[in-house]
Amino acid sequence: MRDYKTNLMKLSNRIIILLIIGFISCKQTPKEIDIKGPKVVSGNNKTAYNVLKKMNLDSTYTNLLDPRNVTADEYKLVAASWAKFHKNLSHFIKEEKFKWEVSDSTITIMNRIYFDKNGTIDYYTFKIKNPSVTDEKIVEYKRVLQKFSKNVKLDLNRDENYAQCGKIKYKNF
């Protein structure tokens, strides 16, 4: 009887070990999902900006307002799209309850935004010109831009990828 119990115990242990090995070997690894999103880079972060600069994006994204790329009639559409884009961004910043926490009455930002031909943002570079804005606020603003950039498009379709730059001043509420 004792040998029977010992053999039964060994058999039970083997079955448990085989089940554990089976579960481990059958465990499916989750597939990595590559979600393409815009790359947002602060020009205030020289290291990150230099990495982006080495990509030489200006050679593959045409300047949107270059007279060779836009007619006088198209210019009106471009200007309207650009104004709407910044109005939406300003509204989004308020929705996110982002505060600059500086005494400056305005915040000046240089932007260079690279769009695919359908108006989706591929790269968004910015440089905050106000020296009073802290590094922490720049990082926080970058997060806001990243979130905004995932869900917005410029209302302008072109035959090729394009870029637009400009300076904007936001009122500091």
LOFIVEX-55265 format. One record per residue: residue number from 1; residue in three letters; chain; z, y, x of N, C-alpha, C in turn. Coordinates in Angstrom, 3 decimals. Each point is the difference from the previous one (the first is absolute). Example, Ala and Ser with C-alpha at 12.3 -4.5 7.8 and 13.67 -1.06 7.14 Angstrom:
REM LOFIVEX-55265
PT   resi   resn   chain        npz        npy        npx       capz       capy       capx        cpz        cpy        cpx
PT      1    ALA       A      7.800     -5.690     13.190      0.000      1.190     -0.890      0.000      1.200      0.900
PT      2    SER       A     -0.720      1.050     -0.350      0.060      1.190      0.820      0.730      1.090     -0.770
//
This chain:
REM LOFIVEX-55265
PT   resi   resn   chain        npz        npy        npx       capz       capy       capx        cpz        cpy        cpx
PT      1    MET       A      0.000     -1.184      0.825      0.000      1.184     -0.825      0.000      1.253      0.873
PT      2    ARG       A      0.755     -0.113      1.088      0.102      1.137      0.906     -1.350      0.306      0.633
PT      3    ASP       A     -0.756     -1.004      0.425     -1.326      0.200      0.582     -0.955      0.608     -1.030
PT      4    TYR       A      0.182     -0.420     -1.247     -0.841      0.532     -1.071      0.222      1.507     -0.159
PT      5    LYS       A      1.274      0.421     -0.012      0.335      1.423     -0.126     -0.494      0.788      1.208
PT      6    THR       A      0.142     -0.567      1.183     -0.456      0.667      1.222     -1.509      0.179     -0.035
PT      7    ASN       A     -0.717     -1.062     -0.380     -1.459      0.087     -0.087     -0.437      0.984     -1.086
PT      8    LEU       A      0.717     -0.002     -1.122     -0.310      0.943     -1.088      0.231      1.443      0.454
PT      9    MET       A      1.055      0.210      0.746      0.315      1.339      0.514     -1.075      0.453      0.983
PT     10    LYS       A     -0.434     -0.899      0.892     -1.056      0.333      0.959     -1.301      0.321     -0.725
PT     11    LEU       A     -0.298     -0.790     -1.026     -1.210      0.225     -0.780      0.062      1.346     -0.720
PT     12    SER       A      1.146      0.315     -0.567      0.186      1.291     -0.686     -0.176      1.160      0.970
PT     13    ASN       A      0.575     -0.137      1.179     -0.125      1.060      1.012     -1.456      0.183      0.419
PT     14    ARG       A     -0.716     -1.123      0.152     -1.413      0.081      0.381     -0.824      0.683     -1.094
PT     15    ILE       A      0.294     -0.351     -1.233     -0.727      0.621     -1.127      0.270      1.501     -0.039
PT     16    ILE       A      1.237      0.392      0.186      0.354      1.426     -0.002     -0.707      0.718      1.141
PT     17    ILE       A     -0.002     -0.619      1.178     -0.677      0.614      1.155     -1.490      0.132     -0.265
PT     18    LEU       A     -0.613     -1.048     -0.564     -1.429      0.064     -0.321     -0.297      1.074     -1.049
PT     19    LEU       A      0.866      0.127     -0.984     -0.188      1.047     -1.017      0.091      1.395      0.622
PT     20    ILE       A      0.969      0.189      0.870      0.150      1.303      0.669     -1.232      0.303      0.837
PT     21    ILE       A     -0.454     -0.991      0.772     -1.209      0.195      0.812     -1.190      0.304     -0.899
PT     22    GLY       A     -0.093     -0.719     -1.117     -1.094      0.239     -0.945      0.029      1.408     -0.563
PT     23    PHE       A      1.183      0.463     -0.384      0.106      1.360     -0.539     -0.346      1.050      1.046
PT     24    ILE       A      0.470     -0.217      1.210     -0.273      0.967      1.065     -1.482      0.031      0.337
PT     25    SER       A     -0.608     -1.179      0.113     -1.413     -0.035      0.381     -0.917      0.466     -1.117
PT     26    CYS       A      0.445     -0.100     -1.237     -0.832      0.433     -1.133      0.220      1.459     -0.355
PT     27    LYS       A      0.967      0.603      0.636      0.276      1.399     -0.310     -1.231      0.831      0.320
PT     28    GLN       A     -0.446      0.745     -0.983     -1.184      0.827      0.207      0.418      1.333      0.587
PT     29    THR       A     -0.730      0.413      1.000      0.274      1.309      0.567     -0.771      1.027     -0.807
PT     30    PRO       A      0.631      1.098     -0.334     -0.707      1.012     -0.786     -1.145      0.593      0.803
PT     31    LYS       A     -1.084      0.236     -0.683     -1.144      0.621      0.657      0.313      1.464      0.237
PT     32    GLU       A     -0.426      0.468      1.153      0.164      1.415      0.279     -1.074      0.760     -0.753
PT     33    ILE       A      0.416      1.035     -0.659     -0.939      0.818     -0.753     -0.213      1.285      0.778
PT     34    ASP       A     -1.223      0.244      0.342     -0.336      1.208      0.740     -0.368      1.081     -1.002
PT     35    ILE       A      0.934      0.883     -0.247     -0.246      1.083     -0.935     -0.469      1.203      0.803
PT     36    LYS       A     -1.230      0.377     -0.262     -0.547      1.145      0.723      0.565      1.265     -0.628
PT     37    GLY       A      0.584      0.792      0.805      0.525      1.267     -0.475     -0.332      1.073      1.002
PT     38    PRO       A      0.124      1.223     -0.407     -0.308      1.081      0.928      1.011      0.064      1.140
PT     39    LYS       A     -0.481      0.415      1.138      0.849      0.197      1.171      0.350      1.481      0.039
PT     40    VAL       A      1.285      0.309     -0.080      0.465      1.387      0.030      0.661      0.241      1.352
PT     41    VAL       A     -0.438      1.056      0.681      0.495      0.294      1.350      0.373      1.472      0.091
PT     42    SER       A      1.175      0.251      0.544      0.443      1.373      0.224     -0.484      0.488      1.358
PT     43    GLY       A     -0.634      1.154      0.001     -0.391      0.632      1.253      1.206      0.488      0.778
PT     44    ASN       A      1.163      0.066     -0.671      1.226      0.372      0.682      0.510     -1.143      0.875
PT     45    ASN       A     -0.463     -1.218     -0.268      0.323     -1.174      0.813     -1.179     -0.214      0.951
PT     46    LYS       A      0.104      0.555      1.194     -1.134      0.010      0.935     -0.479     -1.401      0.370
PT     47    THR       A      0.921     -0.934      0.150     -0.388     -1.364      0.374     -0.864     -0.632     -1.086
PT     48    ALA       A      0.466      0.046     -1.236     -0.756     -0.593     -1.116     -1.323      0.729     -0.201
PT     49    TYR       A      0.028      1.316      0.141     -1.221      0.782     -0.188     -1.036     -0.337      1.079
PT     50    ASN       A      0.454     -0.172      1.239     -0.930     -0.339      1.090     -0.634     -1.372     -0.195
PT     51    VAL       A      0.757     -0.943     -0.558     -0.566     -1.323     -0.298     -1.130      0.150     -1.013
PT     52    LEU       A      0.237      0.785     -1.032     -1.030      0.226     -1.021     -1.189      0.763      0.585
PT     53    LYS       A      0.292      0.962      0.848     -1.057      0.810      0.609     -0.955     -0.859      0.835
PT     54    LYS       A      0.549     -1.022      0.653     -0.827     -0.895      0.820     -0.994     -0.794     -0.847
PT     55    MET       A      0.236     -0.080     -1.296     -0.920     -0.712     -0.889     -1.290      0.789     -0.218
PT     56    ASN       A      0.014      1.282      0.375     -1.180      0.860     -0.103     -0.615     -0.034     -1.408
PT     57    LEU       A      0.854      0.212     -0.996     -0.437     -0.074     -1.395     -1.070      1.025     -0.346
PT     58    ASP       A      0.010      1.131      0.687     -0.991      1.041     -0.309     -1.426     -0.458      0.287
PT     59    SER       A     -0.144     -1.060      0.778     -1.347     -0.509      0.274     -0.513     -0.901     -1.126
PT     60    THR       A      0.900     -0.494     -0.837     -0.420     -0.890     -1.090      0.231      0.579     -1.390
PT     61    TYR       A      0.691      1.116     -0.085      0.223      0.693     -1.270     -0.652      1.372      0.109
PT     62    THR       A     -0.990      0.268     -0.842     -0.692      1.288      0.077      0.886      1.110     -0.547
PT     63    ASN       A     -0.204      1.190      0.526      0.722      1.169     -0.475     -0.536      0.363     -1.378
PT     64    LEU       A      0.860     -0.017     -0.983     -0.409      0.206     -1.383     -0.686      1.339     -0.223
PT     65    LEU       A      0.448      1.039      0.675     -0.559      1.332     -0.249     -1.067      0.414      1.000
PT     66    ASP       A     -0.425     -0.902      0.836     -1.104      0.296      0.908     -1.227      0.334     -0.848
PT     67    PRO       A     -0.634      1.158      0.236     -1.150      0.408     -0.814     -1.120     -1.045     -0.045
PT     68    ARG       A     -0.048     -0.863      0.994     -1.019     -1.062     -0.011      0.347     -1.105     -0.999
PT     69    ASN       A      1.250     -0.030     -0.462      0.458     -1.079     -0.879      0.263      0.429     -1.434
PT     70    VAL       A     -0.030      1.304     -0.272      0.352      0.469     -1.339     -0.886      1.186     -0.387
PT     71    THR       A     -0.507     -0.039     -1.220     -0.805      1.112     -0.509      0.929      1.044     -0.601
PT     72    ALA       A     -0.555      1.140     -0.363      0.802      1.065     -0.612      0.626     -0.474     -1.311
PT     73    ASP       A     -0.757     -0.739     -0.800      0.544     -0.521     -1.257      1.090     -1.042      0.253
PT     74    GLU       A     -0.229     -0.851      0.994      1.003     -1.011      0.335      1.271      0.646      0.541
PT     75    TYR       A     -0.159      1.129      0.667      1.157      0.690      0.553      1.004      0.335     -1.097
PT     76    LYS       A     -0.505      0.403     -1.161      0.891      0.319     -1.129      0.782     -1.241     -0.431
PT     77    LEU       A     -0.679     -1.144     -0.036      0.680     -1.255     -0.350      1.049     -0.370      1.045
PT     78    VAL       A     -0.365      0.180      1.261      0.927     -0.298      1.092      1.234      0.891     -0.102
PT     79    ALA       A     -0.211      1.290     -0.194      1.120      0.942     -0.095      0.900     -0.347     -1.184
PT     80    ALA       A     -0.601     -0.338     -1.135      0.786     -0.359     -1.184      0.788     -1.291      0.239
PT     81    SER       A     -0.628     -0.980      0.631      0.676     -1.269      0.297      1.161      0.210      0.961
PT     82    TRP       A     -0.235      0.818      1.007      1.026      0.281      1.009      1.184      0.729     -0.628
PT     83    ALA       A     -0.282      0.980     -0.851      1.071      0.741     -0.678      0.806     -0.938     -0.907
PT     84    LYS       A     -0.693     -0.855     -0.740      0.681     -0.951     -0.890      0.860     -0.974      0.807
PT     85    PHE       A     -0.514     -0.446      1.124      0.738     -0.915      0.869      1.334      0.621      0.414
PT     86    HIS       A     -0.038      1.249      0.459      1.228      0.654      0.466      0.935      0.357     -1.149
PT     87    LYS       A     -0.553      0.297     -1.146      0.838      0.244     -1.180      0.739     -1.285     -0.371
PT     88    ASN       A     -0.713     -1.122      0.020      0.628     -1.291     -0.293      1.065     -0.353      1.035
PT     89    LEU       A     -0.276      0.294      1.261      0.974     -0.271      1.058      1.256      0.842     -0.197
PT     90    SER       A     -0.183      1.270     -0.291      1.139      0.890     -0.228      0.849     -0.508     -1.168
PT     91    HIS       A     -0.658     -0.418     -1.067      0.701     -0.546     -1.166      0.747     -1.285      0.378
PT     92    PHE       A     -0.636     -0.846      0.794      0.614     -1.261      0.421      1.249      0.259      0.845
PT     93    ILE       A     -0.073      0.968      0.895      1.151      0.348      0.843      1.185      0.401     -0.876
PT     94    LYS       A     -0.277      0.782     -1.038      1.071      0.402     -0.928      0.548     -1.204     -0.752
PT     95    GLU       A     -0.891     -0.885     -0.463      0.441     -1.208     -0.717      0.906     -0.871      0.865
PT     96    GLU       A     -0.300     -0.048      1.278      0.794     -0.804      0.932      1.312      0.694      0.376
PT     97    LYS       A      0.180      1.213     -0.501      1.202      0.799      0.269      0.213      0.228      1.504
PT     98    PHE       A     -1.124      0.159      0.698      0.060      0.262      1.434      0.373      1.457      0.234
PT     99    LYS       A      0.945      0.229      0.888      0.439      1.351      0.369     -0.091      0.149      1.512
PT    100    TRP       A     -0.508      1.154      0.424     -0.139      0.253      1.437      1.336      0.325      0.657
PT    101    GLU       A      0.915      0.559     -0.756      1.332      0.355      0.493     -0.040      0.961      1.187
PT    102    VAL       A     -0.880      0.989     -0.119     -0.058      1.098      0.972     -0.050      1.305     -0.787
PT    103    SER       A      0.290      1.098      0.675      0.016      1.290     -0.692     -1.377      0.661     -0.075
PT    104    ASP       A     -0.998     -0.541      0.669     -1.349      0.580     -0.024     -0.513      0.073     -1.443
PT    105    SER       A     -0.680      1.088     -0.330     -0.513      0.145     -1.371     -1.248     -0.845     -0.243
PT    106    THR       A     -0.748     -0.284      1.061     -1.181     -0.865     -0.116      0.003     -1.020      1.135
PT    107    ILE       A     -0.687     -1.087     -0.243     -0.163     -1.044      1.011     -1.493     -0.107      0.281
PT    108    THR       A     -0.386      0.190      1.254     -1.411     -0.052      0.385     -0.300     -1.351      0.640
PT    109    ILE       A     -1.058     -0.634     -0.513     -0.371     -1.329      0.479     -1.499     -0.045      0.266
PT    110    MET       A     -0.353     -0.504      1.165     -1.403     -0.276      0.327     -0.276     -1.450     -0.382
PT    111    ASN       A     -1.086     -0.216     -0.733     -0.373     -1.344     -0.436     -1.379     -0.363      0.507
PT    112    ARG       A     -0.187     -1.255      0.307     -1.338     -0.563      0.211      0.038     -1.356     -0.678
PT    113    ILE       A     -0.841     -0.135     -1.017      0.032     -1.203     -0.822     -1.363     -0.679      0.083
PT    114    TYR       A      0.039     -1.288      0.248     -1.214     -0.803      0.129     -0.133     -0.884     -1.242
PT    115    PHE       A     -1.129      0.161     -0.696     -0.236     -0.702     -1.260     -1.139     -1.002      0.157
PT    116    ASP       A      0.082     -1.094     -0.768     -1.176     -0.859     -0.063     -1.003      0.659     -0.941
PT    117    LYS       A     -1.176     -0.559     -0.132     -1.060      0.661     -0.767      0.327      0.139     -1.485
PT    118    ASN       A      1.010     -0.733     -0.485      0.409      0.100     -1.402      1.175      0.949     -0.216
PT    119    GLY       A      0.458      0.650      1.065      1.082      0.970     -0.130      1.394     -0.561      0.213
PT    120    THR       A      0.101     -1.264      0.380      1.298     -0.606      0.286      0.423      0.384      1.417
PT    121    ILE       A      1.270      0.307      0.165      0.503      0.425      1.309      0.120     -1.196      0.942
PT    122    ASP       A     -0.611      0.130      1.173      0.153     -0.997      1.063      1.073      0.442      0.996
PT    123    TYR       A     -0.079      1.262      0.425      0.944      0.561      0.970      0.391      1.393     -0.456
PT    124    TYR       A      1.271      0.319      0.187      0.503      1.317     -0.394      0.845      0.506      1.158
PT    125    THR       A     -0.484      1.032      0.675      0.779      0.601      1.083      0.497      1.363     -0.459
PT    126    PHE       A      1.177      0.330      0.429      0.570      1.296     -0.363      0.860      0.498      1.152
PT    127    LYS       A      0.131      1.312      0.069      0.897      0.601      0.987      0.710      1.161     -0.672
PT    128    ILE       A      1.302     -0.081     -0.027      0.812      1.053     -0.603      0.205      1.084      1.047
PT    129    LYS       A     -0.370      1.225     -0.360      0.021      1.113      0.954      1.342      0.740      0.044
PT    130    ASN       A      0.864     -0.219     -0.977      1.293      0.681     -0.021      0.961     -0.670      0.979
PT    131    PRO       A      0.439      0.718      1.041      0.912     -0.606      0.974      1.366     -0.358     -0.590
PT    132    SER       A      0.359      0.613     -1.125      1.315     -0.263     -0.596      0.077     -1.344     -0.726
PT    133    VAL       A     -1.135     -0.622     -0.273     -0.001     -1.293     -0.693      0.436     -1.086      0.986
PT    134    THR       A      1.009     -0.765     -0.390      0.564     -1.022      0.893     -0.907     -1.231      0.086
PT    135    ASP       A      0.209     -0.764      1.062     -0.741     -1.255      0.171      0.266     -0.954     -1.168
PT    136    GLU       A      1.236      0.004     -0.491      0.347     -0.872     -1.128     -0.811      0.373     -1.238
PT    137    LYS       A     -0.174      1.294     -0.231     -0.772      0.452     -1.164     -1.486     -0.306      0.183
PT    138    ILE       A     -0.473      0.060      1.222     -1.404     -0.350      0.265     -0.234     -1.472     -0.331
PT    139    VAL       A      0.929     -0.855      0.406     -0.109     -1.436     -0.295      0.068     -0.236     -1.510
PT    140    GLU       A      0.891      0.703     -0.666      0.122     -0.138     -1.458     -1.278      0.476     -0.698
PT    141    TYR       A     -0.547      1.120      0.465     -1.255      0.511     -0.569     -1.132     -1.002      0.224
PT    142    LYS       A     -0.005     -0.618      1.166     -1.017     -1.018      0.295      0.087     -1.141     -1.015
PT    143    ARG       A      1.211     -0.426     -0.344      0.174     -1.064     -1.000     -0.539      0.433     -1.362
PT    144    VAL       A      0.245      1.249     -0.350     -0.522      0.525     -1.272     -1.528     -0.017      0.028
PT    145    LEU       A     -0.586      0.450      1.104     -1.464     -0.014      0.130     -0.553     -1.419     -0.068
PT    146    GLN       A      0.688     -0.928      0.634     -0.446     -1.396     -0.016     -0.049     -0.519     -1.435
PT    147    LYS       A      1.038      0.277     -0.740      0.066     -0.442     -1.401     -1.091      0.676     -0.829
PT    148    PHE       A     -0.163      1.297      0.194     -1.026      0.762     -0.722     -1.395     -0.515      0.340
PT    149    SER       A     -0.236     -0.240      1.275     -1.335     -0.369      0.477     -0.470     -1.353     -0.515
PT    150    LYS       A      0.925     -0.871     -0.344     -0.366     -1.320     -0.521     -0.585      0.091     -1.406
PT    151    ASN       A      0.360      1.032     -0.725     -0.331      0.061     -1.424     -0.921      1.141     -0.390
PT    152    VAL       A     -0.627      0.640      0.954     -0.811      1.176     -0.332     -1.356     -0.094      0.683
PT    153    LYS       A     -0.965      0.643     -0.624     -1.346      0.083      0.581     -0.475      1.442     -0.130
PT    154    LEU       A     -0.871      0.377      0.891     -0.683      1.282     -0.133     -1.149     -0.235     -0.974
PT    155    ASP       A     -0.143      0.868     -0.980     -1.051     -0.168     -1.017     -1.360      0.347      0.576
PT    156    LEU       A     -0.412     -0.780      0.981     -1.262      0.295      0.656     -0.540     -1.264      0.660
PT    157    ASN       A     -1.163     -0.426     -0.441     -0.666     -1.156      0.606     -1.124      0.493      0.894
PT    158    ARG       A     -0.149     -0.643      1.136     -1.041      0.366      0.963     -0.734     -1.268      0.432
PT    159    ASP       A     -1.041      0.175      0.777     -0.747     -1.150      0.511      0.666     -0.631      1.220
PT    160    GLU       A      0.944      0.724      0.598      0.674     -0.508      1.200      1.439      0.494      0.022
PT    161    ASN       A      0.797     -0.580      0.883      1.382      0.444      0.166      0.013      1.455      0.439
PT    162    TYR       A      1.035      0.723     -0.399      0.054      1.419      0.337      1.431      0.442      0.271
PT    163    ALA       A      0.118      1.149      0.631      1.306      0.562      0.343      0.050      1.453     -0.431
PT    164    GLN       A      1.200      0.463     -0.261      0.201      1.400     -0.350      1.304      0.454      0.633
PT    165    CYS       A     -0.008      1.199      0.534      1.220      0.540      0.584      0.278      1.364     -0.608
PT    166    GLY       A      1.205      0.440      0.181      0.354      1.316     -0.501      1.481      0.269      0.155
PT    167    LYS       A      0.326      1.261     -0.181      1.391      0.437      0.070      0.456      0.286     -1.423
PT    168    ILE       A      1.208     -0.417     -0.311      0.558      0.255     -1.326      1.401      0.564      0.162
PT    169    LYS       A      0.355      0.888     -0.910      1.359      0.542     -0.030      0.627     -0.390     -1.329
PT    170    TYR       A      1.137     -0.671      0.099      0.756     -0.359     -1.195      1.162      0.959     -0.144
PT    171    LYS       A      0.259      0.408     -1.226      1.205      0.790     -0.246      1.195     -0.917      0.158
PT    172    ASN       A      1.023      0.517      0.638      1.213     -0.774      0.232      0.999      0.332     -1.091
PT    173    PHE       A      0.081     -0.873     -0.975      0.912      0.231     -1.138      1.389     -0.467      0.324
//
